[in-house]
């Protein structure tokens, strides 16, 4: 698979065509969730591409027209022009919705990570280094952890506001590479094996993969446990499930047997032990999932309430999740008998205060 900038125009839907596919409400837009194998390319040997092609053929996705969101092919990749940067930033602001759309998208989870090919043995990538004043001194320091067979220093793009550099190394043995990574991490550097064999999910899994999984499974849980189905939800569910695991030889739908609150709790616990390369990413995605759950729960309950002719108040609560190490919001809905009503309070954890609010929709 080639990056977005290298694909022909005919590989993409026009914006109005893509919007029409989403509005059709039969999950004809597929969103791929997968782990990148190498920072420069998510699928250098076509492993994920083969899984994806099998999955789409099995779904007969092209019969009525379908679209695919694959981050590498859908978003501008480095090096980026100024326009590419604008597009990329705008997409990041809404990308989680590709996985959390109730009726517009079907999420394809490719969790399998192929074993490390021999050509990646001993290869290490160090991210976020300040430009060295003396490159020879840096090379000497890096060689202190083992014999370095290859050294490459990548300077930042002109549009990279951090102006940090990336170093690619190949050590004489893979054992030296692993030991070097531990030493660099103790020194506060973001060092990792160039080929990423980290699991998609589970203890120590990939943070962003777990985030995407939690978002789509929360949607599936809400729909499965809705008190009464909405017509639009029924159309989407009849077309195809919200989530498929395509890691094996068949498409396996997710059963969505647990209630939404439990799915969210499991996701937050997994994020607590997940691996993130970027500093601060963990807190960002936890807050993002909280806001997403609020939006999702409100939208689904209001749609069901409109269909049943009732009134609804959505109240925002606060509760601990995971191991209790931090506060994160949880939201629930109750029928509200009064014509109007507002309330507010505050709940604090350490030095931070969080709002407890009720939102009223009257008819």
QUIWOCOR-V57997 format. One line per field, one symbol per residue. ss: DSSP state (2 for helix, 1 for strand, 0 for the rest). phi: phi as a letter, one per 30 degrees, with the letter a starting at -180 (. if undefined). psi: psi as a letter, one per 30 degrees, with the letter a starting at -180 (. if undefined). A space follows every 50 residues. Layout:
BEGIN
ss = ???
phi = ???
psi = ???
END
This chain:
BEGIN
ss = 00022200222000222222222200001111110001001000002222 22222222000000001110222200000002222222222222022222 00001111110000000222001111111000002222222220000111 11110000000000111111100222222222222200011110100000 00000122222222222222222200000022222222200011100000 01100000022222222222220010000022222222222222222222 22222222000111111111000000111111110000000001111110 0111111111100
phi = .cdedcddeddcddedddddddddichdcccdcacddbddadbdcidded dddddddddhddecjabbcbedcccdcddcdddddddddddddbddddcc ddcdbccccccdcdeddedceicbbcciddeddbddddddddddcldcdb bbccddddcdddhdcbccbbddbddddddddddddddicdcaddcccdde bididdeddddddddddddededdcddadceddddddddaddbbccdccb dcdddhdcdeddddddddddddcdcbdddidedddddddddddddddddd ddddddddiccbcccccbadbicidacbdbbbbbdbdddbabababbbbh cccbdcbcbcccb
psi = klleffkleffkkleeeeeeeeffgghgjkjkklkkekefkfifggeeee eeeeeeeffhffegkllkjjeeffkklkkkleeeeeeeeeeefgeffefg kefelkkjjjfkjllkkffgkgkkkklgkkkkejeeeeeeeeffglkjfk kkjjlllffjffgllkkkljlfleeeeeeeeeeeefggkjklkekjgkle aakgakeeeeeeeeeefeeeeeeegkekkkeeeeeeeeellekkjgfbfl jjkkfhflleeeeeeeeeeeeeglkkekkfeeeeeeeeeeeeeeeeeeee eeeeeeefgalkkkkklklklbggflkkkkklklkjflelklllakklkb gkkkkjlkkkjl.
END
